[in-house]
Amino acid sequence: TEPWTPGGQPPPPPAAPAPAPVGEADFAALREVLTRGTVLLRDERALLPLDPDRLGGVALIGPNAVEPYLQGGGSAHVPAVRTVGYAEGLRAALPDGVRLTVHRGGSSRRHAPFVDPARLTGMRAAYLSEDGTPVGEEVRRTGDWGVFDVPDGVTDVVLTGRITLAEPGEHLLEFGCAGRFTVALDGTPVHTGEDDRGVELILESGHHHPGTHRRTVRVDAAPVRLDLRIDLRVVDADSYGRFVTAHVRHLPPGPGVEDEIAEAVGAARAADVAVVVVGTNEEVESEGWDRPDLELTPQQHRLVRAVAAANPRTVVVVNAGAPVLLPWAGEVPALLWAWLPGQEAGHALADVLFGRAEPSGRLPWTLPARAEDVPVPDAVPVDGVLDYHEGLHVGHRGYDRAGTEPAFPFGHGLGWTTWSYDRAEALAPSAPATDAAGGDGPRIAVTLTNTGPRTGREVVQAYLEAPDGAPGEPVRVLAGFAVAEVPAGGTATVALTLPRRVFQSWDEERRSWRPAAGRRRLRVGRSSRDLRLTLDLDLDLDLDLD
């Protein structure tokens, strides 16, 4: 396409290719993937699965129940053919006559939303050369304002407009810009920046995630119209281009957080079951910047505790992609981790809640009980150098070395049934040497029995423990896993071919892998902390890969 030039509107984007046909089979596959990935962290008193035919009312509560976080932020977000929210999915699954109420219970956001374009007048951008000569202009009524291909010759952009505050009460305004800038309201500067960096603003995503200035405006006699002027110096980011960015956010007066929580609590008391969906959003989990902490917003913690106190049949669903602290986890009877579920979110959650599918996911990381328990809390470079002082003790290995009890361990996940692990044994080598999961070393067989009331999927996990006399080695590492699907009362044997590499260690002096030999111990079970069987293997030097 032709590059944009000042004085004209950007050219229309090229026509998008026709989307591939999508049918019900595709949506069904997505639902199955979601249910198999959903992790049941806790199910006290066997609250789950719910019987929809025995429910009179369901209270769906939480900020992410109203605004689910379905994809990642930034470039991880792509258009979907359709999206099914949590409320829509539950309504479709519940029988006629079952009441479903939906209450936000407060926001999960740390920032105000972008200002409604209907409140904006003008938003005219004047493009200026170094000597202040106007070389072009455009008008765009948006609070998410930016140009990322500013032509050479333009050094400054002046953005002017007016914001209408139409309601009496307290209005929250937030302004975020990158580089050198001045934000003024009614002629008075309220926010300035003097950042002369260039490409660094791209690399740390400062153009998408600028720091914000907050200002509260009290309106007694509405409407009030504020003149807005933002002076922006063009940021030259080398090969990334030249850009300016300005965010204008606005939160009008409305119910307070405590009022929203009280309304949600009332709905929970009146329902047979409360489903509370909390989590993150693109302000927290996105490309280009690190999270400052592992916390949910404080109001979400208050909401969960208040609802759980009001209704003993409370299910909490965490809609997040990465670990967050759940200080109330032991106070709720049922807890699900739903990840960033994508377009079939509502249907998949209904399938799990009402027992049409089993949540058979397992945690691929450790969920900490406290922030201070995290093994690597300070991964910050010093003078451009990052010291990996944790060595081999990454993830669950760090918790194991410290003897820390996590909220939920690596590999954890429950289901709709129970299991007994009967025996583990070593198998003789057989061809082919490498299996579908990439194993190319010792083979073991694990026999287990489904002792519960219905068919279930179990993820059998094998962990290799450190050899004697190796103090620097992790306590245990995941050596392999396999999935077994077994009917109620049935017994199955699964084979695991373990990778040779997991039995070796790196020799820094030789700059090569040191072969394994002697006796090594495997522990087999349901997670890194729920280990049911022990198996000793006698290894030979033929495990050398070099």
ABEGO torsion letter per residue (X at the ends): XBBBBBGBBBBBBBBBBBBBBBBAAAAAAAAAAAAAABBBABBBGGAOBBBAAABABBBBBEAAAABBBABBBEAABBBBABBBBAAAAAAAABBBGBBBBBBAGEBABABBBBBBAAABBEGBBBBBBAAGBBAEBBBBBBABBBBABBBBGBABBBBBBBBBBABBEBBBBBBBBBEBBBBBBGGBBABBBABABBAAAAAAGAAABBBBBBBBBBBABOBBBBBBBBBBBBBBAEAAEBBBBBBBBBBBBBBBAAAAAAAAAAAAAABABBBBBBEBBAAABBBGBBBABABBBAAAAAAAAAAAAABABBBBBBBBABBBBBAAAAABABBBBAEBAEAAAAAAAAAAAAGABBBABBBABBBBABAAABABABBBBBGGBBBBAAEABBEAAAAAAAGBBBABBBGBEBBABBBBBABBBBBBBBOBABBAAGBABBBBBBBBBBABABBBBBBBBBBBBBBBGBAABBABBBAEBBBBBBBBGBBBBBBBBBBAAAABBBBAAAGBBBBBBEBBBBBBBABAABBABBBBBBBBAAABAX
